[in-house]
Amino acid sequence: MELTMEDLPSMPLEEWAATKETLHRFEQIVGKIRLASSPRRNHWWHVPFRLTGTGLTTRPMGVVDGNPLFTVDFDFVRHRLTARTEEGREASFPLAGHSVASFYREVLAALDTLGVHVEIARPYPYDLPDAARPFAEDTEHAAYDPFWANRYWRVLGRVGGVLEEFAAGYSGKTSPVHHFWHTFDIAVTRFGGGAVRHPEEAGALVREAYSEEVVSFGFWFGDESVPEPAFYSYTAPEPEGLTGAPLPDGAEWLDGAHGHLALLRYGRARAAADPRAAVLSFYQAAYEAGAPLLGWDTAGLACPDGVTDPDDKLRSNWWQT
């Protein structure tokens, strides 16, 4: 199945920057609830959101923190936030019309009506320009345009499908396809097994996220350094010679804050005859650039069409036999 330009709609950062900045902080609030209410997983896999048919979900959480089992979901089709418990109780409110401060109060109040009481350890934005301002005091960010919020979701859904397809080609340790609320990107990561030790000053987030060799693949919506959406990949730790590897036409190596990124700008992908194939080719090239330099057995870890059985020549569907 091919993706077309219509399947990957235009997403110019300048058109929805205000909505993006507000929504990013909304998601950080709910993400920090997820962080406080779920058991820890390696590489912080317990923290990100997963995609649903209409938006994002925290997945079930609670119990370990003394709360009932509950979820919090963003719906970018109906434009509502909904919290639900295992008993079927729910509380919901519109996403539009809120500042970050009022959203923060409304989320906690909604959970309180369900008997869910969460204490966010640090109720401030993470790694954003206003990181010193509490959520409860942010009345500046209050833009929510339903058109752009829905388009953001549509792009996430389409890109998520491509990442799922790419993830199927690797039989080693692989993260879920997940949406990181702190960096506002969607990604999947392949692990090679080699242990990596970081100095204490690297910080807990980096030490855990990159405690093993990785090649990561994702998509983000743009920021000050790259003011447009883009597909990306990076290898960590970055091996010598990485940027000497070829990338497909239209892709480039970019010098980032923590190393080099392989980058395919969204507009270039949309303009390709088959955007899906262009993105998959880009990810594969970035993988082939980094993994061999780390010494990974790329042939042994290959999983064509999601199949590891060497005798399954026809890639059969067993349930149809």
Secondary structure by P-SEA (a helix, b strand, c coil): ccccccccccccccccaaaaaaaaaaaaaaaaaaaacccccccccccbbbbcccbbbccccccccccccbbbbbbccccbbbbbcccccbbbbbcccccaaaaaaaaaaaaaaacbbbbccccccccccccccccccccccccccaaaaaaaaaaaaaaaaaaaaaaaacccccccccccccccccbbbbbccbbbbbcccccaaaaaaccccccccccccccccccbbbbbbbbcccccccccccccccbbbbbccccccccccaaaaaacccaaaaaaaaaaaaaaacccccccccccccccccccccccccccccccc
